[in-house]
Amino acid sequence: MARKKVNNSQKIRDFITANPDARVRDIVAGLKEQKVAVSAALVSNVRMRMKGAPAKKKKPGRPAGKPGRKPGAKSVAKANDMVSMSALIDAKAFVAKVGGIETAHELLKTLAKLG
């Protein structure tokens, strides 16, 4: 006759129901006497599941990528995206006149709100 095989988790559950106040190390030692090798971590996990603790939820994966240019792809410059050297010189003079790039940035944001 073939023996009915019971898994280790079921043996742990049976031992806990027979000895509800047993500590983890007592359960491991008691099962070792019955020739069942289990780890303390397995006993702890089975005990927590018996108490009704829910399984841990998986962390969500990475969000789907946004449509558009792929990383590493070269961008195509439009004709109106080009900045002339004289415009850069004027911008530098404006930043120096107002006292710094942060101030210039705040002024330009305020100007955008007005316009």
GIWO-V61687 format. One record per helix or strand. SS is the DSSP state (a for helix, b for strand). FROM is the first residue (numbers start at 1). TO is the last residue. If there is no record, write none. Layout:
ss-><SS,SS>
from-><FROM,FROM>
to-><TO,TO>
This chain:
ss-><a,a,a,a,a,a>
from-><8,24,40,79,85,101>
to-><18,33,50,81,98,114>
